[in-house]
């Protein structure tokens, strides 16, 4: 058996919207929607918990959000402010956890704290001994940054992330080694790392709706998901030996088109962007990833090149959502005022497939 590990998954609560509510006290307790205004074909980057009760979600068209939440306060995203806030929060995290921190987005990180804990008679006791450290981290973030965080504690990354996604906001959840399979059983199959929409649909069609269905099956899952079948079965049983990725290299994917003739024709540009968005979404599905940042790149006839980007709170997998953000960036900064020689679309902030369905179900 591998040596015991204690993993934290830290997730800030409604990060962008919470920063806005903190900085503008009269917005506290009100539905704040970070994104473009509904009257200008905007897109939602993030929503406060108050707005989420109306059904407002990240990547939704702002006009739809406005219909669902007429009293919503629409705020343009302040990406630099969120990045600065993220740096401050991660500084607090590293103060407690040292170097074993894998930051996966502006508001999420994995921490391995095993070495900081005293020896215990068994694995469950070791996990329990991490609770005071998690409380200290949460308290420090609240005292110094006036924001709340949720932490999941578990034997591995898979379980820690599910734990932090299950009880928000301001949550602290521990999954014991002895109870990990029971913890997973009632959850939908889409909760498992790497199960995107296509895989989830295939599993459900075959009769696998909950993780309990995967745990109990004697069927070889490779007939449904190929060589990944064995790994899927292991994860359904709470097994996950992925280490923290401590590299600082920026991971991204992109697609570019250079036109035979410079063009400002909107239908041509929209078709180009839609094709790029679908191409990148396919790559995300292939590698079981999601992206938290969308960027567009334009080059004019004089070779002047501009890039613009936006980050979202709930990472994206869907080509249609990626396309909406790309169109919004082009319109927001009026990048097509003259013909384009090149148009490009990029995704960065790549991370494991988000537990979106679980977050939608549990808030």
N, C-alpha and C positions, 0 to 999 in steps of 0.2 A: 504493500500500500504506500502511496506517495506521502511525503511528509505533510502534516496538517498546515493549512494556510488560512489566514483570516483576511478577507477582502471587504473593503468598504466600497460602496458606490454612492457618491455624493451628487445630488441633483438639486440645483437651485429651484425654488418654487416660482413658476410664472415669471421668469427672470426679467425679461425686457419690461413687461408691464409693472412688475414690482418695483423696479428702479424708477419708473415714471411716477408711480404712486408715492414712493418715498420722497422723491424730489419735489413733488407738487402735492402737499398734504391734503388739499381740498379734493383730490381725486381718490383718496383712500376710501375703500368700501364701495366704490362706483365702478361700473363696467368700462374699463380702459381697453382700447383696441389699438395696438401698435401696427401701423401700416398706412397705405395711401388712403385719402378720403374717398368716400363712396361716390361722390359726384364726379370724380376724375378717373374712374376705372382702376382704382387701386387694388392692392392685394394685402391680406392680413399676414403680418409677420409673427404676431404673438397676441394673446388675449389674456386679460386678468381672469381670475376665477369667477368674478362676478359676471363677466361677459360670457364665460363658458357655459354658465347656467342657461343662457339663451340659445346655445348651440353654436356659438362662434368658435371657429377653429383656425389654426394656422394654415396658410395656403388658400384659404377661402377668398373669393372675390369680395372686395370691400362693399360693393353694392348689395351683395347677399347678406353680409354681416350687418349692414345698415337696416335691412328689412327685418332681420331676426331680432336686432337689438336697437330700436329707434333711439333710446337714450344713451347709446354708446358714445364714449368720448374718444374720437379718433386722434391719434398722436403720430406724427411722422417719426420713423425710427432714427435714433441717435447712435449709430453703430460705434462711433469712437468712444462715446460715454460707456456703452456696454462693454467694449473691449477693456477700457481702463478699469471698470468695476470688476471684470473677470480677473484681471491681473492681480488686483488687491485681494480678491477672495482666494485665488490659488496661492498667493503668498502666505495667507493664514493657514491654508491646508498643509503646505510644505513645512511650515513652522512646527506642526504637530507630527506630520508623517514622514518628514525627511525627503529623500530622493525617490522613493518608490511610489511615485504618483504618475498616472497616465491620464493626462487631460484629453478628453475626447471631443469637447466642444467648449464654447464660452461658458457654459453653465453646468458641465458634467465632468466628473473625474473618478477614476478608480484609484484606490489606495491599498497597498499591502502593508499591514501593520503587525504581522506575525512576530517579527523580531523584537518589537517593543513591549510584548506582553510577557507576564511571568509564566513559568511552567505550571501546567495544570494536570490533573490526573487523567483527563480524557478530552476528546475533541470538543464536545459540547461545552464543557467548563471553560476551555480556551476561548471559544466564541463569546461566551457570557462575559468573560473578563475584559472584552473589548468595549463593552457598553459605556463605561465611564469616559473613555477616550472619544468615542463618537459624540457623547453629550458635550464634552469640552469643545470640540470643533464647532458644533452647532451653536453653542453659547457664544463663542468668540466671534463667529460671523454675525450673529445678531447684535452683539454689543458694539462691534467695530464698524460694521457696514449697514446695520439696521435692516437686514434682510433675513428671511428664513430659508433654511435648507432642509432637505430630507435625506436621510442616510439609510441604506440597506446594508446589513452585516451578514456575511455568509461564507461558506467554505470556498466559493469560486465566483468568477465574474458573472456567469449566467444567473446564478441565484441572487447575488447582491443587487444586480440591476433590476430583476423582477421585484425584489423586496422593496427597493426604493420607489418603484413605479406603482406599488400596490396601495400605499397609504400616504397620500399627499393631501394638503401641504403640511410642512413642519413635522414630518413623520420620522420615526426611528423604529425599524423593523429588523428582527434577527431571525434568520432561518437556521435552525440547528442541523448538524450533520445527521442526527438520528431521525429528523422529521422532514427531510428535504423532499422525499417522494410524496408524502402526504400533502405537503405545501403545494406541490405542482399539480396534483391530480385534477382539481376542478377547473384549472385555467384553460383557455382556448389554445389550440395547437399553434396559432399565430404568435403566441407569447415567446416561443423558443427562438433564440438567436439564430438567424439565418433563414427562418421561415417567412418569406415574403408573400406577396399576394398570390402569385402564380402557384407556389408550392402549397400554400394554405388551401387554395381552391381545389388542387388535386387531392390533397389529403381528405378534405371534407367530402369530396365526391366519392372517395373510397370508404367513407364511413368513420373517419377519424376526426372527431370534433373537439374533444378535450385531450389534455395530456394523459389523462387516465387511459384513454383508448390506445394511445401509443405504448404506454407502460405495459398494458395487459395483452397486447397482441403477440401472437406467436408467428405471424406472417413476416417474411423477409421484406423489409421496407425498401430494399434496393429496387424492387419491381416498380416502385412509385417514384423514387427520388434518386435512382442511380447509386453511384458509389457512396453517396453521402448518407445512405440509409443506416449504416451502423452508427455513425456519429449522431444522427438524429435520435436513434434509440437510446444512446448513452445520455444525451442531453435531456431526454424525456424522463430519465431516471435521476436527473440532478448531477450528472457527471460532466465536468468541464475542466480540462487541464490547461487551458490557454493562459500563457503568462501575460503580465502587464507589458505593453509595448511602450518602452521608455525612449524610443527614438524621437528626435525633434524634427525629422524631415516632414515637409508639407506634402500631403498626399492629395492629388487632384486628378481629374480627367477632363478632357476638353475636346471640342470639335470645331473646325473652322472651314469656311468656304470662301475661296477667292473667285469673284465673278468674272466672266469673260469680258463683260462691259460694266463699268461703274453704274450702280442703280440706286434709285430712291423709291422704286416701285413697291408700295406697301404689300400687295399680295405676294410678290416674289420674296420679299424679306420675311414675311410671316411664314410662308411655306418652308423657307430655309431654316428658320428658327424651330419650327415644329419638327422638322426632320432631325435636327440636331438634338432637340430635347428627347425625342423618342430613342435615338441612338444611345444617348447617355443613360437614359432610364434602363435600357436593355443591359448596359454594362453594370449598372448598380445591381440589377437583379442577378446577373451572372455571378457577381462576387459577393452577393448578399450584403450590400452596403446601402447606406443612405447618406445624403449630403446636406450639410447645414448652411452652405454658402453657394449662391448662384452669381455668376459674373458674366457680363457681356463684353465683347471686344469689337471695336469698329476701326477700320482704316479707310482713310479718304484717298482721293486721287493723288494728293501731294505727299502721301505716305505718313501723314499725321495719324497717330494711333492713340485711341482712348480706351480705357477700361472702366467699368463701373460694376459694383457688386452690392449685394444685400445678403444678410444672414437671417435665418429664421429659427424660431425656438424649437419647433418640431421638425427634425430633418426630413428631407423629401426623398421619395422613391418614384413618384408618379410623373410620367412625361408631361401630362397636361398641366400639373402644378408647376413644374420647372419652366414650361413654356410661358405660363402666365407671369411669373416673376421676370423672365427675360423681356417680355413685351413691356412690362411696367418700367423696367430700368431704361429701356430705349425711349419711352415716352416721358418719363420723369425728367431726364436730363436732355431731352430734345436732341438725340444723337443722330437723327436722320434729317437734319436741316439741309444737307447736301448729299449727293450720291456717294454710295459706299463702294470701295474696292474690295473690302473683306468684311465678313461678319463671323464672329465666333461666340461660342457659348461654353462656359466652363463650370465645373462643380468642384468644390473643395470642402474641407471640414468633413472628410469621409469617415464614417463610423459604422459599427455593426447596425443591422436593421433595427430600427427603433421599436419599442414595445407600444406602438401606437394604439392598437386595438385595446390593450389592457388599460392604457391611460384614458381612452374614450369611455370605457366601461366604468372605470373607478374614479375618474376625475382627477 
